Amino acid sequence: MFRQTIMIGCALAVFGCSSVVQPVAQVSLVEAQEEQVIAADDAIQRILNTNDYGSSQVYAGESFVVSPRFFSARGAYCRTMSNSVQSKLFCQSQNGNWFEVPSVMSELNANETSETE
């Protein structure tokens, strides 16, 4: 009886520790796509590269305040240029050029506000 209990216990331990071969996906679920961005013009490049936080800069006849650089969830360094009317977000690509990030959420919020009025 003792011998059978030992044999059953060993068998359960061996079978319990073994595992089925895990499947490996042959096709990836998500395809990596490189984001196409258009570099901001030279004047904005200079403003974002050379100016300190809080400095007021004139671009296209409008005065903007430049934010400090921050590391975004996009995996890039970003800054904002804003005034009382608008705020534009710019991020730095891997080659060092700044590009404007579309403001989808702020446009959505502006549309919702105008519809309720």
PDB file as gemmi writes it, atoms N, CA and C in Angstrom:
CRYST1    1.000    1.000    1.000  90.00  90.00  90.00 P 1                      
ATOM      1  N   MET A   1       0.828  -1.188   0.000  1.00  0.00           N  
ATOM      2  CA  MET A   1       0.000   0.000   0.000  1.00  0.00           C  
ATOM      3  C   MET A   1       0.876   1.257   0.000  1.00  0.00           C  
ATOM      4  N   PHE A   2       1.896   1.248   0.857  1.00  0.00           N  
ATOM      5  CA  PHE A   2       2.796   2.383   0.956  1.00  0.00           C  
ATOM      6  C   PHE A   2       3.530   2.597  -0.370  1.00  0.00           C  
ATOM      7  N   ARG A   3       3.931   1.478  -0.981  1.00  0.00           N  
ATOM      8  CA  ARG A   3       4.640   1.528  -2.252  1.00  0.00           C  
ATOM      9  C   ARG A   3       3.750   2.109  -3.347  1.00  0.00           C  
ATOM     10  N   GLN A   4       2.481   1.732  -3.371  1.00  0.00           N  
ATOM     11  CA  GLN A   4       1.548   2.253  -4.371  1.00  0.00           C  
ATOM     12  C   GLN A   4       1.332   3.755  -4.175  1.00  0.00           C  
ATOM     13  N   THR A   5       1.240   4.189  -2.945  1.00  0.00           N  
ATOM     14  CA  THR A   5       1.053   5.611  -2.651  1.00  0.00           C  
ATOM     15  C   THR A   5       2.260   6.411  -3.132  1.00  0.00           C  
ATOM     16  N   ILE A   6       3.452   5.885  -2.895  1.00  0.00           N  
ATOM     17  CA  ILE A   6       4.682   6.549  -3.351  1.00  0.00           C  
ATOM     18  C   ILE A   6       4.694   6.622  -4.872  1.00  0.00           C  
ATOM     19  N   MET A   7       4.336   5.526  -5.550  1.00  0.00           N  
ATOM     20  CA  MET A   7       4.333   5.474  -7.017  1.00  0.00           C  
ATOM     21  C   MET A   7       3.318   6.463  -7.594  1.00  0.00           C  
ATOM     22  N   ILE A   8       2.135   6.501  -7.008  1.00  0.00           N  
ATOM     23  CA  ILE A   8       1.097   7.429  -7.485  1.00  0.00           C  
ATOM     24  C   ILE A   8       1.545   8.877  -7.250  1.00  0.00           C  
ATOM     25  N   GLY A   9       2.131   9.130  -6.091  1.00  0.00           N  
ATOM     26  CA  GLY A   9       2.625  10.479  -5.782  1.00  0.00           C  
ATOM     27  C   GLY A   9       3.703  10.923  -6.748  1.00  0.00           C  
ATOM     28  N   CYS A  10       4.644  10.028  -7.064  1.00  0.00           N  
ATOM     29  CA  CYS A  10       5.706  10.350  -8.022  1.00  0.00           C  
ATOM     30  C   CYS A  10       5.136  10.578  -9.417  1.00  0.00           C  
ATOM     31  N   ALA A  11       4.180   9.739  -9.814  1.00  0.00           N  
ATOM     32  CA  ALA A  11       3.562   9.881 -11.132  1.00  0.00           C  
ATOM     33  C   ALA A  11       2.837  11.223 -11.244  1.00  0.00           C  
ATOM     34  N   LEU A  12       2.090  11.594 -10.210  1.00  0.00           N  
ATOM     35  CA  LEU A  12       1.391  12.883 -10.225  1.00  0.00           C  
ATOM     36  C   LEU A  12       2.378  14.049 -10.287  1.00  0.00           C  
ATOM     37  N   ALA A  13       3.484  13.941  -9.558  1.00  0.00           N  
ATOM     38  CA  ALA A  13       4.488  15.003  -9.567  1.00  0.00           C  
ATOM     39  C   ALA A  13       5.113  15.152 -10.948  1.00  0.00           C  
ATOM     40  N   VAL A  14       5.438  14.025 -11.590  1.00  0.00           N  
ATOM     41  CA  VAL A  14       6.054  14.069 -12.914  1.00  0.00           C  
ATOM     42  C   VAL A  14       5.073  14.618 -13.941  1.00  0.00           C  
ATOM     43  N   PHE A  15       3.851  14.121 -13.943  1.00  0.00           N  
ATOM     44  CA  PHE A  15       2.867  14.583 -14.917  1.00  0.00           C  
ATOM     45  C   PHE A  15       2.410  16.011 -14.624  1.00  0.00           C  
ATOM     46  N   GLY A  16       2.373  16.381 -13.362  1.00  0.00           N  
ATOM     47  CA  GLY A  16       1.950  17.735 -12.993  1.00  0.00           C  
ATOM     48  C   GLY A  16       2.966  18.790 -13.380  1.00  0.00           C  
ATOM     49  N   CYS A  17       4.238  18.426 -13.421  1.00  0.00           N  
ATOM     50  CA  CYS A  17       5.288  19.386 -13.754  1.00  0.00           C  
ATOM     51  C   CYS A  17       5.537  19.479 -15.255  1.00  0.00           C  
ATOM     52  N   SER A  18       5.024  18.541 -16.005  1.00  0.00           N  
ATOM     53  CA  SER A  18       5.219  18.608 -17.449  1.00  0.00           C  
ATOM     54  C   SER A  18       4.187  19.566 -18.045  1.00  0.00           C  
ATOM     55  N   SER A  19       4.510  20.138 -19.187  1.00  0.00           N  
ATOM     56  CA  SER A  19       3.573  21.080 -19.802  1.00  0.00           C  
ATOM     57  C   SER A  19       3.468  20.816 -21.295  1.00  0.00           C  
ATOM     58  N   VAL A  20       2.408  21.287 -21.862  1.00  0.00           N  
ATOM     59  CA  VAL A  20       2.167  21.158 -23.285  1.00  0.00           C  
ATOM     60  C   VAL A  20       2.997  22.220 -23.998  1.00  0.00           C  
ATOM     61  N   VAL A  21       3.502  21.896 -25.161  1.00  0.00           N  
ATOM     62  CA  VAL A  21       4.268  22.859 -25.940  1.00  0.00           C  
ATOM     63  C   VAL A  21       3.353  24.029 -26.301  1.00  0.00           C  
ATOM     64  N   GLN A  22       3.813  25.242 -25.994  1.00  0.00           N  
ATOM     65  CA  GLN A  22       3.012  26.435 -26.254  1.00  0.00           C  
ATOM     66  C   GLN A  22       3.046  26.784 -27.741  1.00  0.00           C  
ATOM     67  N   PRO A  23       1.905  27.168 -28.309  1.00  0.00           N  
ATOM     68  CA  PRO A  23       1.874  27.530 -29.728  1.00  0.00           C  
ATOM     69  C   PRO A  23       2.589  28.863 -29.966  1.00  0.00           C  
ATOM     70  N   VAL A  24       3.165  29.002 -31.140  1.00  0.00           N  
ATOM     71  CA  VAL A  24       3.841  30.236 -31.529  1.00  0.00           C  
ATOM     72  C   VAL A  24       3.094  30.802 -32.726  1.00  0.00           C  
ATOM     73  N   ALA A  25       2.730  32.068 -32.649  1.00  0.00           N  
ATOM     74  CA  ALA A  25       1.975  32.708 -33.729  1.00  0.00           C  
ATOM     75  C   ALA A  25       2.824  32.792 -34.995  1.00  0.00           C  
ATOM     76  N   GLN A  26       2.218  32.482 -36.106  1.00  0.00           N  
ATOM     77  CA  GLN A  26       2.900  32.559 -37.392  1.00  0.00           C  
ATOM     78  C   GLN A  26       2.724  33.931 -38.041  1.00  0.00           C  
ATOM     79  N   VAL A  27       1.624  34.613 -37.693  1.00  0.00           N  
ATOM     80  CA  VAL A  27       1.321  35.927 -38.260  1.00  0.00           C  
ATOM     81  C   VAL A  27       1.188  36.911 -37.106  1.00  0.00           C  
ATOM     82  N   SER A  28       1.855  38.060 -37.218  1.00  0.00           N  
ATOM     83  CA  SER A  28       1.753  39.052 -36.151  1.00  0.00           C  
ATOM     84  C   SER A  28       0.365  39.685 -36.166  1.00  0.00           C  
ATOM     85  N   LEU A  29      -0.132  40.024 -34.986  1.00  0.00           N  
ATOM     86  CA  LEU A  29      -1.460  40.617 -34.882  1.00  0.00           C  
ATOM     87  C   LEU A  29      -1.460  42.095 -35.241  1.00  0.00           C  
ATOM     88  N   VAL A  30      -0.347  42.759 -35.016  1.00  0.00           N  
ATOM     89  CA  VAL A  30      -0.250  44.189 -35.285  1.00  0.00           C  
ATOM     90  C   VAL A  30       0.935  44.429 -36.202  1.00  0.00           C  
ATOM     91  N   GLU A  31       0.713  45.215 -37.228  1.00  0.00           N  
ATOM     92  CA  GLU A  31       1.796  45.560 -38.132  1.00  0.00           C  
ATOM     93  C   GLU A  31       2.384  46.900 -37.717  1.00  0.00           C  
ATOM     94  N   ALA A  32       3.686  46.961 -37.625  1.00  0.00           N  
ATOM     95  CA  ALA A  32       4.349  48.222 -37.279  1.00  0.00           C  
ATOM     96  C   ALA A  32       4.283  49.158 -38.472  1.00  0.00           C  
ATOM     97  N   GLN A  33       3.824  50.368 -38.218  1.00  0.00           N  
ATOM     98  CA  GLN A  33       3.747  51.363 -39.278  1.00  0.00           C  
ATOM     99  C   GLN A  33       4.527  52.586 -38.840  1.00  0.00           C  
ATOM    100  N   GLU A  34       5.362  53.056 -39.717  1.00  0.00           N  
ATOM    101  CA  GLU A  34       6.122  54.256 -39.406  1.00  0.00           C  
ATOM    102  C   GLU A  34       5.217  55.461 -39.609  1.00  0.00           C  
ATOM    103  N   GLU A  35       5.208  56.328 -38.628  1.00  0.00           N  
ATOM    104  CA  GLU A  35       4.352  57.506 -38.688  1.00  0.00           C  
ATOM    105  C   GLU A  35       4.956  58.531 -39.643  1.00  0.00           C  
ATOM    106  N   GLN A  36       4.143  59.018 -40.561  1.00  0.00           N  
ATOM    107  CA  GLN A  36       4.586  60.034 -41.497  1.00  0.00           C  
ATOM    108  C   GLN A  36       4.326  61.402 -40.883  1.00  0.00           C  
ATOM    109  N   VAL A  37       5.372  62.180 -40.703  1.00  0.00           N  
ATOM    110  CA  VAL A  37       5.231  63.507 -40.118  1.00  0.00           C  
ATOM    111  C   VAL A  37       5.873  64.532 -41.039  1.00  0.00           C  
ATOM    112  N   ILE A  38       5.369  65.746 -40.960  1.00  0.00           N  
ATOM    113  CA  ILE A  38       5.909  66.844 -41.748  1.00  0.00           C  
ATOM    114  C   ILE A  38       6.613  67.789 -40.787  1.00  0.00           C  
ATOM    115  N   ALA A  39       7.861  68.052 -41.053  1.00  0.00           N  
ATOM    116  CA  ALA A  39       8.651  68.915 -40.174  1.00  0.00           C  
ATOM    117  C   ALA A  39       8.079  70.327 -40.168  1.00  0.00           C  
ATOM    118  N   ALA A  40       8.111  70.952 -38.992  1.00  0.00           N  
ATOM    119  CA  ALA A  40       7.679  72.341 -38.865  1.00  0.00           C  
ATOM    120  C   ALA A  40       8.669  73.229 -39.622  1.00  0.00           C  
ATOM    121  N   ASP A  41       8.228  74.440 -39.977  1.00  0.00           N  
ATOM    122  CA  ASP A  41       9.117  75.316 -40.742  1.00  0.00           C  
ATOM    123  C   ASP A  41      10.309  75.779 -39.898  1.00  0.00           C  
ATOM    124  N   ASP A  42      11.281  76.379 -40.566  1.00  0.00           N  
ATOM    125  CA  ASP A  42      12.546  76.738 -39.918  1.00  0.00           C  
ATOM    126  C   ASP A  42      12.371  77.690 -38.740  1.00  0.00           C  
ATOM    127  N   ALA A  43      11.433  78.635 -38.839  1.00  0.00           N  
ATOM    128  CA  ALA A  43      11.226  79.597 -37.747  1.00  0.00           C  
ATOM    129  C   ALA A  43      10.777  78.877 -36.475  1.00  0.00           C  
ATOM    130  N   ILE A  44       9.865  77.931 -36.604  1.00  0.00           N  
ATOM    131  CA  ILE A  44       9.399  77.168 -35.439  1.00  0.00           C  
ATOM    132  C   ILE A  44      10.522  76.280 -34.916  1.00  0.00           C  
ATOM    133  N   GLN A  45      11.297  75.678 -35.818  1.00  0.00           N  
ATOM    134  CA  GLN A  45      12.437  74.854 -35.394  1.00  0.00           C  
ATOM    135  C   GLN A  45      13.375  75.674 -34.503  1.00  0.00           C  
ATOM    136  N   ARG A  46      13.696  76.908 -34.938  1.00  0.00           N  
ATOM    137  CA  ARG A  46      14.592  77.767 -34.157  1.00  0.00           C  
ATOM    138  C   ARG A  46      13.979  78.119 -32.809  1.00  0.00           C  
ATOM    139  N   ILE A  47      12.690  78.473 -32.802  1.00  0.00           N  
ATOM    140  CA  ILE A  47      12.018  78.845 -31.550  1.00  0.00           C  
ATOM    141  C   ILE A  47      12.061  77.682 -30.563  1.00  0.00           C  
ATOM    142  N   LEU A  48      11.713  76.480 -31.016  1.00  0.00           N  
ATOM    143  CA  LEU A  48      11.644  75.323 -30.119  1.00  0.00           C  
ATOM    144  C   LEU A  48      13.022  74.836 -29.675  1.00  0.00           C  
ATOM    145  N   ASN A  49      14.033  75.024 -30.504  1.00  0.00           N  
ATOM    146  CA  ASN A  49      15.380  74.567 -30.156  1.00  0.00           C  
ATOM    147  C   ASN A  49      16.134  75.532 -29.249  1.00  0.00           C  
ATOM    148  N   THR A  50      15.824  76.822 -29.324  1.00  0.00           N  
ATOM    149  CA  THR A  50      16.681  77.800 -28.653  1.00  0.00           C  
ATOM    150  C   THR A  50      16.036  78.545 -27.499  1.00  0.00           C  
ATOM    151  N   ASN A  51      14.750  78.509 -27.347  1.00  0.00           N  
ATOM    152  CA  ASN A  51      14.120  79.364 -26.352  1.00  0.00           C  
ATOM    153  C   ASN A  51      13.793  78.641 -25.061  1.00  0.00           C  
ATOM    154  N   ASP A  52      13.894  79.406 -23.981  1.00  0.00           N  
ATOM    155  CA  ASP A  52      13.632  78.885 -22.649  1.00  0.00           C  
ATOM    156  C   ASP A  52      12.142  78.853 -22.356  1.00  0.00           C  
ATOM    157  N   TYR A  53      11.809  78.098 -21.319  1.00  0.00           N  
ATOM    158  CA  TYR A  53      10.435  78.000 -20.834  1.00  0.00           C  
ATOM    159  C   TYR A  53       9.907  79.381 -20.464  1.00  0.00           C  
ATOM    160  N   GLY A  54       8.698  79.654 -20.900  1.00  0.00           N  
ATOM    161  CA  GLY A  54       8.025  80.897 -20.545  1.00  0.00           C  
ATOM    162  C   GLY A  54       8.398  82.074 -21.416  1.00  0.00           C  
ATOM    163  N   SER A  55       9.335  81.886 -22.338  1.00  0.00           N  
ATOM    164  CA  SER A  55       9.718  83.003 -23.193  1.00  0.00           C  
ATOM    165  C   SER A  55       8.619  83.264 -24.212  1.00  0.00           C  
ATOM    166  N   SER A  56       8.388  84.524 -24.474  1.00  0.00           N  
ATOM    167  CA  SER A  56       7.361  84.923 -25.437  1.00  0.00           C  
ATOM    168  C   SER A  56       8.028  85.114 -26.789  1.00  0.00           C  
ATOM    169  N   GLN A  57       7.492  84.460 -27.806  1.00  0.00           N  
ATOM    170  CA  GLN A  57       8.056  84.514 -29.149  1.00  0.00           C  
ATOM    171  C   GLN A  57       6.974  84.907 -30.141  1.00  0.00           C  
ATOM    172  N   VAL A  58       7.367  85.628 -31.181  1.00  0.00           N  
ATOM    173  CA  VAL A  58       6.418  86.024 -32.218  1.00  0.00           C  
ATOM    174  C   VAL A  58       6.620  85.116 -33.420  1.00  0.00           C  
ATOM    175  N   TYR A  59       5.515  84.531 -33.873  1.00  0.00           N  
ATOM    176  CA  TYR A  59       5.531  83.691 -35.067  1.00  0.00           C  
ATOM    177  C   TYR A  59       4.274  84.003 -35.867  1.00  0.00           C  
ATOM    178  N   ALA A  60       4.428  84.281 -37.139  1.00  0.00           N  
ATOM    179  CA  ALA A  60       3.314  84.587 -38.052  1.00  0.00           C  
ATOM    180  C   ALA A  60       2.445  85.717 -37.495  1.00  0.00           C  
ATOM    181  N   GLY A  61       3.092  86.709 -36.902  1.00  0.00           N  
ATOM    182  CA  GLY A  61       2.373  87.868 -36.396  1.00  0.00           C  
ATOM    183  C   GLY A  61       1.658  87.652 -35.077  1.00  0.00           C  
ATOM    184  N   GLU A  62       1.802  86.483 -34.477  1.00  0.00           N  
ATOM    185  CA  GLU A  62       1.144  86.189 -33.203  1.00  0.00           C  
ATOM    186  C   GLU A  62       2.196  85.897 -32.144  1.00  0.00           C  
ATOM    187  N   SER A  63       1.891  86.279 -30.910  1.00  0.00           N  
ATOM    188  CA  SER A  63       2.798  86.041 -29.796  1.00  0.00           C  
ATOM    189  C   SER A  63       2.461  84.704 -29.135  1.00  0.00           C  
ATOM    190  N   PHE A  64       3.470  83.866 -28.937  1.00  0.00           N  
ATOM    191  CA  PHE A  64       3.308  82.555 -28.317  1.00  0.00           C  
ATOM    192  C   PHE A  64       4.238  82.427 -27.120  1.00  0.00           C  
ATOM    193  N   VAL A  65       3.808  81.654 -26.125  1.00  0.00           N  
ATOM    194  CA  VAL A  65       4.649  81.308 -24.984  1.00  0.00           C  
ATOM    195  C   VAL A  65       5.070  79.851 -25.156  1.00  0.00           C  
ATOM    196  N   VAL A  66       6.370  79.599 -24.978  1.00  0.00           N  
ATOM    197  CA  VAL A  66       6.920  78.261 -25.181  1.00  0.00           C  
ATOM    198  C   VAL A  66       6.990  77.531 -23.840  1.00  0.00           C  
ATOM    199  N   SER A  67       6.508  76.286 -23.820  1.00  0.00           N  
ATOM    200  CA  SER A  67       6.532  75.474 -22.591  1.00  0.00           C  
ATOM    201  C   SER A  67       7.889  74.798 -22.437  1.00  0.00           C  
ATOM    202  N   PRO A  68       8.159  74.236 -21.260  1.00  0.00           N  
ATOM    203  CA  PRO A  68       9.384  73.439 -21.116  1.00  0.00           C  
ATOM    204  C   PRO A  68       9.253  72.127 -21.896  1.00  0.00           C  
ATOM    205  N   ARG A  69      10.402  71.523 -22.213  1.00  0.00           N  
ATOM    206  CA  ARG A  69      10.373  70.215 -22.878  1.00  0.00           C  
ATOM    207  C   ARG A  69       9.892  69.166 -21.900  1.00  0.00           C  
ATOM    208  N   PHE A  70       9.117  68.208 -22.401  1.00  0.00           N  
ATOM    209  CA  PHE A  70       8.696  67.075 -21.579  1.00  0.00           C  
ATOM    210  C   PHE A  70       8.742  65.821 -22.428  1.00  0.00           C  
ATOM    211  N   PHE A  71       8.866  64.683 -21.768  1.00  0.00           N  
ATOM    212  CA  PHE A  71       8.908  63.400 -22.465  1.00  0.00           C  
ATOM    213  C   PHE A  71       7.494  62.854 -22.499  1.00  0.00           C  
ATOM    214  N   SER A  72       6.943  62.671 -23.681  1.00  0.00           N  
ATOM    215  CA  SER A  72       5.543  62.272 -23.824  1.00  0.00           C  
ATOM    216  C   SER A  72       5.378  60.761 -23.925  1.00  0.00           C  
ATOM    217  N   ALA A  73       4.133  60.334 -23.877  1.00  0.00           N  
ATOM    218  CA  ALA A  73       3.805  58.916 -24.024  1.00  0.00           C  
ATOM    219  C   ALA A  73       4.114  58.423 -25.432  1.00  0.00           C  
ATOM    220  N   ARG A  74       4.294  59.329 -26.367  1.00  0.00           N  
ATOM    221  CA  ARG A  74       4.672  58.969 -27.733  1.00  0.00           C  
ATOM    222  C   ARG A  74       6.109  58.467 -27.798  1.00  0.00           C  
ATOM    223  N   GLY A  75       6.863  58.708 -26.716  1.00  0.00           N  
ATOM    224  CA  GLY A  75       8.269  58.326 -26.706  1.00  0.00           C  
ATOM    225  C   GLY A  75       9.155  59.392 -27.314  1.00  0.00           C  
ATOM    226  N   ALA A  76       8.712  60.634 -27.282  1.00  0.00           N  
ATOM    227  CA  ALA A  76       9.474  61.736 -27.863  1.00  0.00           C  
ATOM    228  C   ALA A  76       9.421  62.944 -26.936  1.00  0.00           C  
ATOM    229  N   TYR A  77      10.402  63.827 -27.104  1.00  0.00           N  
ATOM    230  CA  TYR A  77      10.371  65.084 -26.371  1.00  0.00           C  
ATOM    231  C   TYR A  77       9.417  66.034 -27.079  1.00  0.00           C  
ATOM    232  N   CYS A  78       8.605  66.739 -26.301  1.00  0.00           N  
ATOM    233  CA  CYS A  78       7.602  67.634 -26.860  1.00  0.00           C  
ATOM    234  C   CYS A  78       7.629  68.981 -26.147  1.00  0.00           C  
ATOM    235  N   ARG A  79       7.058  69.986 -26.791  1.00  0.00           N  
ATOM    236  CA  ARG A  79       6.859  71.320 -26.219  1.00  0.00           C  
ATOM    237  C   ARG A  79       5.567  71.874 -26.798  1.00  0.00           C  
ATOM    238  N   THR A  80       4.965  72.810 -26.077  1.00  0.00           N  
ATOM    239  CA  THR A  80       3.794  73.493 -26.616  1.00  0.00           C  
ATOM    240  C   THR A  80       4.131  74.950 -26.861  1.00  0.00           C  
ATOM    241  N   MET A  81       3.484  75.506 -27.855  1.00  0.00           N  
ATOM    242  CA  MET A  81       3.499  76.943 -28.108  1.00  0.00           C  
ATOM    243  C   MET A  81       2.050  77.377 -27.968  1.00  0.00           C  
ATOM    244  N   SER A  82       1.777  78.296 -27.050  1.00  0.00           N  
ATOM    245  CA  SER A  82       0.381  78.668 -26.822  1.00  0.00           C  
ATOM    246  C   SER A  82       0.236  80.166 -26.611  1.00  0.00           C  
ATOM    247  N   ASN A  83      -0.979  80.636 -26.898  1.00  0.00           N  
ATOM    248  CA  ASN A  83      -1.375  82.001 -26.579  1.00  0.00           C  
ATOM    249  C   ASN A  83      -2.810  81.948 -26.083  1.00  0.00           C  
ATOM    250  N   SER A  84      -3.469  83.074 -25.970  1.00  0.00           N  
ATOM    251  CA  SER A  84      -4.825  83.089 -25.410  1.00  0.00           C  
ATOM    252  C   SER A  84      -5.846  82.432 -26.327  1.00  0.00           C  
ATOM    253  N   VAL A  85      -5.515  82.266 -27.601  1.00  0.00           N  
ATOM    254  CA  VAL A  85      -6.468  81.717 -28.572  1.00  0.00           C  
ATOM    255  C   VAL A  85      -6.241  80.238 -28.848  1.00  0.00           C  
ATOM    256  N   GLN A  86      -4.995  79.823 -28.932  1.00  0.00           N  
ATOM    257  CA  GLN A  86      -4.704  78.448 -29.344  1.00  0.00           C  
ATOM    258  C   GLN A  86      -3.465  77.902 -28.653  1.00  0.00           C  
ATOM    259  N   SER A  87      -3.337  76.594 -28.724  1.00  0.00           N  
ATOM    260  CA  SER A  87      -2.161  75.910 -28.200  1.00  0.00           C  
ATOM    261  C   SER A  87      -1.764  74.849 -29.215  1.00  0.00           C  
ATOM    262  N   LYS A  88      -0.499  74.854 -29.597  1.00  0.00           N  
ATOM    263  CA  LYS A  88      -0.006  73.890 -30.574  1.00  0.00           C  
ATOM    264  C   LYS A  88       1.046  73.014 -29.907  1.00  0.00           C  
ATOM    265  N   LEU A  89       0.925  71.712 -30.129  1.00  0.00           N  
ATOM    266  CA  LEU A  89       1.868  70.747 -29.571  1.00  0.00           C  
ATOM    267  C   LEU A  89       2.849  70.335 -30.656  1.00  0.00           C  
ATOM    268  N   PHE A  90       4.134  70.406 -30.327  1.00  0.00           N  
ATOM    269  CA  PHE A  90       5.193  69.986 -31.238  1.00  0.00           C  
ATOM    270  C   PHE A  90       6.034  68.926 -30.548  1.00  0.00           C  
ATOM    271  N   CYS A  91       6.383  67.868 -31.285  1.00  0.00           N  
ATOM    272  CA  CYS A  91       7.255  66.822 -30.754  1.00  0.00           C  
ATOM    273  C   CYS A  91       8.475  66.707 -31.654  1.00  0.00           C  
ATOM    274  N   GLN A  92       9.551  66.213 -31.079  1.00  0.00           N  
ATOM    275  CA  GLN A  92      10.807  66.088 -31.800  1.00  0.00           C  
ATOM    276  C   GLN A  92      10.956  64.668 -32.327  1.00  0.00           C  
ATOM    277  N   SER A  93      11.179  64.549 -33.636  1.00  0.00           N  
ATOM    278  CA  SER A  93      11.349  63.225 -34.238  1.00  0.00           C  
ATOM    279  C   SER A  93      12.751  62.706 -33.933  1.00  0.00           C  
ATOM    280  N   GLN A  94      13.014  61.471 -34.300  1.00  0.00           N  
ATOM    281  CA  GLN A  94      14.310  60.858 -34.009  1.00  0.00           C  
ATOM    282  C   GLN A  94      15.455  61.552 -34.737  1.00  0.00           C  
ATOM    283  N   ASN A  95      15.149  62.201 -35.859  1.00  0.00           N  
ATOM    284  CA  ASN A  95      16.211  62.913 -36.575  1.00  0.00           C  
ATOM    285  C   ASN A  95      16.422  64.329 -36.044  1.00  0.00           C  
ATOM    286  N   GLY A  96      15.663  64.721 -35.005  1.00  0.00           N  
ATOM    287  CA  GLY A  96      15.868  66.016 -34.364  1.00  0.00           C  
ATOM    288  C   GLY A  96      14.942  67.118 -34.817  1.00  0.00           C  
ATOM    289  N   ASN A  97      14.181  66.892 -35.880  1.00  0.00           N  
ATOM    290  CA  ASN A  97      13.247  67.909 -36.362  1.00  0.00           C  
ATOM    291  C   ASN A  97      11.972  67.917 -35.533  1.00  0.00           C  
ATOM    292  N   TRP A  98      11.412  69.104 -35.350  1.00  0.00           N  
ATOM    293  CA  TRP A  98      10.143  69.250 -34.637  1.00  0.00           C  
ATOM    294  C   TRP A  98       8.996  69.139 -35.630  1.00  0.00           C  
ATOM    295  N   PHE A  99       7.897  68.509 -35.224  1.00  0.00           N  
ATOM    296  CA  PHE A  99       6.704  68.416 -36.062  1.00  0.00           C  
ATOM    297  C   PHE A  99       5.480  68.691 -35.205  1.00  0.00           C  
ATOM    298  N   GLU A 100       4.439  69.266 -35.836  1.00  0.00           N  
ATOM    299  CA  GLU A 100       3.215  69.581 -35.101  1.00  0.00           C  
ATOM    300  C   GLU A 100       2.366  68.327 -34.962  1.00  0.00           C  
ATOM    301  N   VAL A 101       1.866  68.108 -33.755  1.00  0.00           N  
ATOM    302  CA  VAL A 101       0.993  66.969 -33.476  1.00  0.00           C  
ATOM    303  C   VAL A 101      -0.445  67.450 -33.604  1.00  0.00           C  
ATOM    304  N   PRO A 102      -1.265  66.779 -34.407  1.00  0.00           N  
ATOM    305  CA  PRO A 102      -2.663  67.208 -34.552  1.00  0.00           C  
ATOM    306  C   PRO A 102      -3.387  67.221 -33.212  1.00  0.00           C  
ATOM    307  N   SER A 103      -4.200  68.228 -33.010  1.00  0.00           N  
ATOM    308  CA  SER A 103      -4.912  68.378 -31.731  1.00  0.00           C  
ATOM    309  C   SER A 103      -6.320  67.823 -31.845  1.00  0.00           C  
ATOM    310  N   VAL A 104      -6.425  66.528 -31.983  1.00  0.00           N  
ATOM    311  CA  VAL A 104      -7.715  65.869 -32.179  1.00  0.00           C  
ATOM    312  C   VAL A 104      -8.633  66.075 -30.981  1.00  0.00           C  
ATOM    313  N   MET A 105      -8.120  65.874 -29.781  1.00  0.00           N  
ATOM    314  CA  MET A 105      -8.971  65.966 -28.597  1.00  0.00           C  
ATOM    315  C   MET A 105      -9.465  67.377 -28.351  1.00  0.00           C  
ATOM    316  N   SER A 106      -8.620  68.379 -28.537  1.00  0.00           N  
ATOM    317  CA  SER A 106      -9.080  69.741 -28.289  1.00  0.00           C  
ATOM    318  C   SER A 106     -10.099  70.157 -29.340  1.00  0.00           C  
ATOM    319  N   GLU A 107      -9.948  69.692 -30.584  1.00  0.00           N  
ATOM    320  CA  GLU A 107     -10.948  69.986 -31.605  1.00  0.00           C  
ATOM    321  C   GLU A 107     -12.265  69.296 -31.269  1.00  0.00           C  
ATOM    322  N   LEU A 108     -12.201  68.081 -30.753  1.00  0.00           N  
ATOM    323  CA  LEU A 108     -13.405  67.362 -30.363  1.00  0.00           C  
ATOM    324  C   LEU A 108     -14.123  68.112 -29.251  1.00  0.00           C  
ATOM    325  N   ASN A 109     -13.380  68.553 -28.239  1.00  0.00           N  
ATOM    326  CA  ASN A 109     -13.985  69.295 -27.137  1.00  0.00           C  
ATOM    327  C   ASN A 109     -14.579  70.610 -27.613  1.00  0.00           C  
ATOM    328  N   ALA A 110     -13.928  71.291 -28.540  1.00  0.00           N  
ATOM    329  CA  ALA A 110     -14.455  72.550 -29.059  1.00  0.00           C  
ATOM    330  C   ALA A 110     -15.754  72.310 -29.812  1.00  0.00           C  
ATOM    331  N   ASN A 111     -15.831  71.228 -30.576  1.00  0.00           N  
ATOM    332  CA  ASN A 111     -17.059  70.916 -31.310  1.00  0.00           C  
ATOM    333  C   ASN A 111     -18.201  70.590 -30.361  1.00  0.00           C  
ATOM    334  N   GLU A 112     -17.927  69.847 -29.300  1.00  0.00           N  
ATOM    335  CA  GLU A 112     -18.976  69.503 -28.335  1.00  0.00           C  
ATOM    336  C   GLU A 112     -19.497  70.749 -27.632  1.00  0.00           C  
ATOM    337  N   THR A 113     -18.610  71.679 -27.317  1.00  0.00           N  
ATOM    338  CA  THR A 113     -19.009  72.908 -26.636  1.00  0.00           C  
ATOM    339  C   THR A 113     -19.889  73.755 -27.540  1.00  0.00           C  
ATOM    340  N   SER A 114     -19.519  73.878 -28.819  1.00  0.00           N  
ATOM    341  CA  SER A 114     -20.306  74.716 -29.728  1.00  0.00           C  
ATOM    342  C   SER A 114     -21.669  74.097 -30.025  1.00  0.00           C  
ATOM    343  N   GLU A 115     -21.779  72.773 -29.986  1.00  0.00           N  
ATOM    344  CA  GLU A 115     -23.065  72.121 -30.239  1.00  0.00           C  
ATOM    345  C   GLU A 115     -24.041  72.317 -29.088  1.00  0.00           C  
ATOM    346  N   THR A 116     -23.543  72.438 -27.870  1.00  0.00           N  
ATOM    347  CA  THR A 116     -24.433  72.587 -26.716  1.00  0.00           C  
ATOM    348  C   THR A 116     -24.917  74.016 -26.538  1.00  0.00           C  
ATOM    349  N   GLU A 117     -24.260  74.973 -27.167  1.00  0.00           N  
ATOM    350  CA  GLU A 117     -24.662  76.379 -27.006  1.00  0.00           C  
ATOM    351  C   GLU A 117     -25.807  76.749 -27.905  1.00  0.00           C  
TER     352      GLU A 117                                                      
END                                                                             
